[in-house]
Amino acid sequence: FYDKSKWFISNIDIKKDLIFHEKEMFYQELWKRYFESITIKNRLNPKLQANFMPKRYWKYLVEMK
């Protein structure tokens, strides 16, 4: 419910309160498998990856979990 006249601030534990739909979990798993299948283990270079996507954002990436 959205009320334009009132607002409040609350603490939310996202990891605890966030529930994914089963289709979302399916696509996350699909993406992880794709990412693993295209990865060349001998050429893995986290430093280069960090140049394209800073490490502070890695916690939001499905393939880095």
C-alpha positions in Angstrom: 0.0 0.0 0.0 1.4 3.4 -1.0 0.3 6.5 0.9 1.5 9.8 -0.6 0.8 11.8 2.6 2.8 9.7 5.1 6.2 8.1 5.3 8.3 6.3 7.8 11.8 4.9 8.2 12.4 1.4 9.3 15.4 -0.9 9.5 15.2 -3.8 7.1 17.5 -6.8 7.0 17.5 -7.3 3.3 19.1 -10.8 3.4 16.4 -12.0 5.8 13.4 -10.1 4.4 14.1 -10.5 0.7 12.3 -13.5 -0.8 13.0 -14.3 -4.5 10.4 -15.8 -6.8 11.2 -19.4 -7.9 11.7 -18.1 -11.5 14.3 -15.6 -10.3 16.2 -18.3 -8.5 16.1 -20.4 -11.8 17.5 -17.5 -13.8 20.2 -16.8 -11.3 21.3 -20.4 -11.4 21.2 -20.4 -15.2 23.3 -17.2 -15.3 25.9 -18.8 -12.8 26.1 -21.9 -15.0 26.6 -19.8 -18.1 29.3 -17.7 -16.4 31.1 -20.8 -15.2 30.9 -22.4 -18.7 32.5 -19.4 -20.5 35.2 -18.9 -17.8 38.7 -20.0 -18.9 40.2 -21.1 -15.6 43.8 -20.6 -16.7 43.1 -17.0 -17.7 41.2 -16.0 -14.6 42.2 -12.4 -13.7 40.3 -10.8 -10.8 42.4 -7.6 -11.1 41.3 -7.1 -14.7 37.7 -7.9 -13.7 37.9 -5.2 -11.0 38.9 -2.7 -13.7 35.6 -3.3 -15.5 33.5 -3.7 -12.4 34.8 -2.3 -9.1 34.9 -4.9 -6.2 32.5 -2.9 -4.1 29.7 -3.9 -6.6 30.7 -7.6 -6.7 28.4 -8.5 -3.7 25.5 -7.6 -6.0 26.6 -9.8 -8.9 25.0 -13.2 -9.1 28.1 -14.7 -10.7 30.3 -13.6 -7.8 28.2 -15.3 -5.1 
